[in-house]
Structures are given as C-alpha cells and as structure tokens.
C-alpha cells in the first residue's frame, strides 16, 4: 500500500500543537506525495476526521464518532469500527 500511512499509538496523542500540525503541515506534505486520503484520530474529542484529496486541495469529507464505522473507497471491503481507533 504505497500511499497509506499507519497510525501508531504515538499519533493518537493529539494536543493543540499536534492538531494544527496534522491539519496543516502534514496535509500539505501528504498531498505532495500523492496520498489520496488522510484520517486524523482525535481520542480526546472521540472522533475521526476523514480528508480526501480533490484536485489540488484537501476536503474534510466526514467526521465520524464512536458509533460509526470507518469505510474507505480506496480499500474495498474495509470498514473499521471507530471505537477500535479510540483505545
């Protein structure tokens, strides 16, 4: 999976500074590398923000909550319960 980044436990520790970095700096970096989708797991707010690249920009396509499942059109058949990402 060339354009997929694995989210580790350390990436879940989102403070204000990391949140800004994830939503600005990393989005630009990943866009320049051809990444098509980006998930930000915010365990403090108990939500997952799903961004998809359209043309040259990123668009927040959905915000998911613990009762939701995270699907991916880039990974057919994939659907992860959000609660599994918030541990």
Backbone as a chain_set.jsonl record, in Angstrom:
{"seq": "XXXXXXXXXXXXXXXXXXXXXXXXXXXXXXXXXXXXXXXXXXXXXXXXXXXXXXXXXXXXXXXXXXXXXXXXXXXXXXXXXXXXXXX", "coords": {"N": [[0.838, -1.172, 0.0], [1.295, 1.651, -1.155], [0.618, 4.42, -0.768], [-0.283, 4.748, 1.862], [-0.443, 5.533, 5.276], [0.414, 4.255, 8.387], [-1.235, 4.624, 11.437], [0.063, 5.127, 14.544], [0.211, 4.409, 18.095], [1.46, 6.655, 19.247], [0.735, 8.663, 17.49], [-1.82, 9.145, 18.212], [-1.879, 10.799, 20.358], [-3.03, 13.672, 20.598], [-2.507, 16.964, 20.921], [-3.038, 20.521, 21.143], [-1.01, 21.713, 19.563], [-0.09, 19.552, 17.998], [-2.448, 18.9, 16.726], [-2.878, 21.122, 15.04], [-0.595, 20.873, 13.45], [-1.103, 18.383, 12.25], [-3.372, 18.999, 10.743], [-2.521, 20.935, 8.997], [0.373, 21.128, 8.204], [1.048, 18.37, 7.751], [-1.013, 17.613, 5.993], [-0.36, 19.095, 3.694], [2.154, 18.013, 3.088], [1.522, 15.274, 2.636], [-0.186, 15.546, 0.459], [1.57, 16.441, -1.491], [2.937, 14.128, -1.886], [1.196, 12.439, -3.108], [-0.771, 11.136, -1.641], [-4.058, 10.0, -1.147], [-6.076, 9.908, 0.753], [-6.681, 10.82, 4.152], [-6.701, 10.284, 7.568], [-7.544, 11.674, 10.66], [-7.212, 10.813, 13.871], [-8.713, 11.643, 16.761], [-8.517, 11.172, 19.911], [-9.176, 12.536, 22.207], [-11.394, 14.155, 21.617], [-12.907, 12.137, 20.759], [-13.356, 11.358, 18.044], [-13.06, 10.899, 14.468], [-11.583, 12.489, 11.826], [-12.037, 12.613, 8.413], [-10.249, 13.145, 5.566], [-10.126, 13.844, 2.106], [-8.345, 13.977, -0.925], [-8.904, 16.342, -3.43], [-8.434, 17.251, -6.637], [-6.228, 19.716, -6.212], [-6.415, 20.242, -3.529], [-7.274, 19.525, -0.077], [-10.175, 18.052, 1.298], [-12.394, 18.057, 3.966], [-14.256, 15.339, 4.393], [-15.915, 13.839, 6.025], [-16.843, 13.541, 9.466], [-16.381, 11.225, 11.915], [-17.827, 9.304, 14.608], [-17.79, 7.479, 17.798], [-19.878, 5.501, 17.464], [-19.867, 4.993, 14.794], [-18.644, 3.495, 11.686], [-15.581, 3.267, 9.978], [-15.22, 3.536, 6.679], [-13.49, 2.949, 3.538], [-13.138, 4.083, 0.335], [-10.868, 3.606, -1.04], [-9.89, 1.246, -0.115], [-11.33, -1.436, -0.779], [-13.995, -3.15, 0.807], [-13.055, -2.633, 3.337], [-13.852, -1.68, 6.61], [-13.729, -0.203, 9.517], [-14.562, -0.284, 12.929], [-15.003, 2.744, 14.611], [-14.59, 2.881, 17.345], [-12.506, 1.103, 17.792], [-10.306, 2.522, 17.023], [-10.071, 4.431, 18.914], [-8.93, 3.601, 21.287]], "CA": [[0.0, 0.0, 0.0], [2.265, 2.713, -1.292], [0.198, 5.739, -0.302], [-1.005, 4.584, 3.115], [0.385, 5.693, 6.463], [-0.14, 3.593, 9.555], [-1.336, 5.476, 12.616], [0.55, 4.416, 15.721], [-0.261, 4.935, 19.374], [2.004, 7.989, 19.452], [-0.008, 9.613, 16.667], [-3.124, 9.407, 18.82], [-1.738, 11.815, 21.4], [-3.22, 14.928, 19.882], [-2.664, 18.2, 21.664], [-3.334, 21.64, 20.254], [0.078, 21.89, 18.609], [-0.1, 18.423, 17.066], [-3.671, 19.016, 15.931], [-2.607, 22.105, 13.991], [0.389, 20.285, 12.542], [-1.77, 17.331, 11.479], [-4.368, 19.568, 9.824], [-1.92, 21.888, 8.068], [1.666, 20.716, 7.671], [1.002, 17.008, 7.225], [-1.886, 17.564, 4.822], [0.409, 19.593, 2.545], [3.19, 17.022, 2.787], [0.915, 14.075, 2.054], [-0.709, 15.905, -0.85], [2.704, 16.498, -2.418], [3.404, 12.752, -2.09], [0.181, 11.685, -3.825], [-1.711, 10.46, -0.747], [-5.422, 10.335, -1.566], [-6.981, 10.006, 1.908], [-5.965, 11.068, 5.407], [-7.594, 10.214, 8.731], [-6.996, 12.195, 11.913], [-7.888, 10.193, 15.012], [-8.632, 12.525, 17.924], [-9.113, 10.401, 21.005], [-9.715, 13.451, 23.223], [-12.742, 14.523, 21.171], [-13.557, 10.87, 20.404], [-13.836, 11.452, 16.676], [-12.105, 10.713, 13.381], [-11.815, 13.384, 10.698], [-11.608, 11.96, 7.178], [-9.957, 14.084, 4.491], [-9.824, 13.26, 0.797], [-7.745, 14.956, -1.833], [-9.649, 16.643, -4.653], [-7.578, 18.103, -7.467], [-5.014, 20.17, -5.517], [-6.697, 20.595, -2.138], [-7.881, 18.517, 0.796], [-11.527, 18.385, 1.733], [-12.925, 17.257, 5.063], [-15.441, 14.714, 3.809], [-16.813, 13.35, 7.069], [-16.338, 13.374, 10.833], [-17.0, 10.017, 12.459], [-17.897, 9.217, 16.066], [-17.637, 6.096, 18.258], [-20.903, 4.57, 16.984], [-19.713, 4.856, 13.346], [-17.614, 2.644, 11.099], [-14.739, 3.996, 9.04], [-15.013, 2.837, 5.408], [-12.558, 3.618, 2.642], [-13.295, 3.694, -1.068], [-9.551, 3.205, -1.536], [-9.65, -0.114, 0.38], [-12.618, -2.127, -0.904], [-14.319, -4.105, 1.863], [-12.553, -2.17, 4.626], [-14.761, -0.908, 7.469], [-13.216, -0.346, 10.883], [-15.337, 0.445, 13.939], [-14.256, 3.891, 15.145], [-14.208, 2.59, 18.731], [-11.208, 0.401, 17.784], [-9.253, 3.521, 16.826], [-10.081, 5.36, 20.056], [-8.43, 2.95, 22.508]], "C": [[0.885, 1.238, 0.0], [1.872, 4.045, -0.697], [-0.639, 5.656, 0.962], [-0.03, 4.785, 4.263], [-0.316, 5.039, 7.627], [-0.139, 4.561, 10.73], [-0.929, 4.652, 13.824], [-0.016, 5.049, 16.985], [0.219, 6.349, 19.639], [1.259, 9.046, 18.662], [-1.353, 9.954, 17.283], [-3.054, 10.479, 19.892], [-1.812, 13.195, 20.778], [-3.449, 16.064, 20.866], [-2.928, 19.312, 20.665], [-2.265, 21.787, 19.179], [0.089, 20.784, 17.562], [-1.323, 18.498, 16.159], [-3.459, 19.983, 14.773], [-1.628, 21.545, 12.971], [-0.258, 19.225, 11.653], [-2.692, 17.904, 10.429], [-3.764, 20.54, 8.814], [-0.66, 21.314, 7.423], [1.604, 19.329, 7.036], [0.105, 16.896, 6.003], [-1.144, 18.039, 3.571], [1.463, 18.578, 2.119], [2.593, 15.808, 2.088], [0.345, 14.359, 0.669], [0.418, 15.915, -1.88], [3.251, 15.111, -2.727], [2.348, 11.865, -2.748], [-0.782, 10.894, -2.954], [-3.125, 10.926, -1.081], [-6.406, 10.492, -0.41], [-6.142, 10.11, 3.177], [-6.976, 11.075, 6.541], [-6.874, 10.811, 9.925], [-7.844, 11.637, 13.042], [-7.651, 11.082, 16.226], [-9.327, 11.837, 19.092], [-9.657, 11.301, 22.096], [-11.146, 13.861, 22.884], [-13.565, 13.307, 20.782], [-14.19, 10.943, 19.015], [-12.694, 11.22, 15.692], [-12.509, 11.644, 12.246], [-11.23, 12.728, 9.454], [-11.469, 13.012, 6.085], [-9.686, 13.293, 3.222], [-9.287, 14.366, -0.098], [-8.608, 15.102, -3.075], [-8.823, 17.652, -5.435], [-6.318, 18.481, -6.682], [-5.234, 20.511, -4.049], [-7.253, 19.395, -1.382], [-9.261, 18.996, 1.194], [-11.899, 17.46, 2.887], [-14.232, 16.657, 4.561], [-16.419, 14.215, 4.853], [-16.074, 13.356, 8.409], [-17.115, 12.213, 11.429], [-16.87, 9.976, 13.976], [-17.9, 7.755, 16.495], [-18.663, 5.096, 17.72], [-20.762, 4.274, 15.486], [-18.664, 3.812, 12.976], [-16.87, 3.477, 10.061], [-14.544, 3.165, 7.777], [-13.938, 3.566, 4.597], [-12.795, 3.154, 1.218], [-11.976, 3.246, -1.684], [-9.18, 1.786, -1.116], [-10.97, -0.874, 0.349], [-12.82, -3.186, 0.18], [-13.851, -3.689, 3.246], [-13.634, -1.37, 5.345], [-14.352, -1.178, 8.907], [-14.131, 0.386, 11.852], [-14.471, 1.562, 14.545], [-13.811, 3.615, 16.572], [-12.858, 1.873, 18.809], [-10.051, 1.36, 17.596], [-9.102, 4.431, 18.033], [-9.596, 4.729, 21.351], [-7.151, 3.56, 22.979]], "O": [[1.181, 1.798, 1.056], [2.731, 4.747, -0.162], [-1.6, 6.409, 1.121], [1.086, 4.267, 4.23], [-1.511, 5.247, 7.834], [0.857, 5.24, 10.981], [-1.512, 3.601, 14.093], [-0.648, 6.104, 16.933], [-0.522, 7.162, 20.192], [1.153, 10.192, 19.098], [-1.965, 10.956, 16.911], [-4.088, 11.015, 20.292], [-0.791, 13.81, 20.47], [-4.467, 16.11, 21.556], [-3.029, 19.059, 19.464], [-2.59, 21.967, 18.005], [0.257, 21.052, 16.372], [-1.242, 18.194, 14.969], [-3.83, 19.679, 13.639], [-1.811, 21.722, 11.767], [0.004, 19.171, 10.452], [-2.79, 17.358, 9.33], [-4.441, 20.93, 7.863], [-0.642, 21.048, 6.221], [2.059, 19.14, 5.908], [0.425, 16.16, 5.069], [-1.29, 17.443, 2.504], [1.639, 18.316, 0.929], [3.106, 15.367, 1.059], [0.393, 13.493, -0.205], [0.241, 15.451, -3.007], [3.953, 14.932, -3.721], [2.574, 10.669, -2.928], [-1.535, 10.065, -3.465], [-3.356, 12.119, -1.276], [-7.447, 11.13, -0.562], [-5.043, 9.563, 3.263], [-7.984, 11.78, 6.485], [-5.713, 10.486, 10.176], [-9.031, 11.941, 13.16], [-6.513, 11.252, 16.664], [-10.546, 11.906, 19.245], [-10.528, 10.873, 22.853], [-12.008, 13.908, 23.762], [-14.76, 13.413, 20.508], [-15.368, 10.641, 18.825], [-11.519, 11.331, 16.042], [-13.64, 11.592, 11.762], [-10.064, 12.334, 9.443], [-12.435, 13.683, 5.724], [-9.093, 12.215, 3.258], [-9.714, 15.518, -0.033], [-8.996, 14.112, -3.696], [-8.549, 18.756, -4.964], [-5.431, 17.645, -6.507], [-4.326, 21.021, -3.393], [-7.646, 18.391, -1.974], [-9.489, 20.188, 1.401], [-11.741, 16.242, 2.8], [-15.204, 17.377, 4.33], [-17.624, 14.17, 4.603], [-14.854, 13.2, 8.47], [-18.346, 12.214, 11.446], [-15.936, 10.534, 14.552], [-18.004, 6.871, 15.645], [-18.322, 3.927, 17.538], [-21.457, 3.404, 14.962], [-17.913, 3.32, 13.818], [-17.467, 4.291, 9.357], [-13.789, 2.193, 7.789], [-13.534, 4.675, 4.947], [-12.668, 1.967, 0.921], [-11.962, 2.586, -2.723], [-8.268, 1.186, -1.684], [-11.66, -0.943, 1.366], [-11.94, -4.007, 0.439], [-14.213, -4.327, 4.234], [-14.257, -0.487, 4.756], [-14.604, -2.257, 9.443], [-14.451, 1.554, 11.632], [-13.33, 1.321, 14.941], [-12.743, 4.078, 16.975], [-12.14, 2.025, 19.797], [-8.922, 1.043, 17.972], [-8.097, 5.131, 18.156], [-9.836, 5.284, 22.423], [-6.598, 3.13, 23.992]]}, "num_chains": 1, "name": "protein.A"}
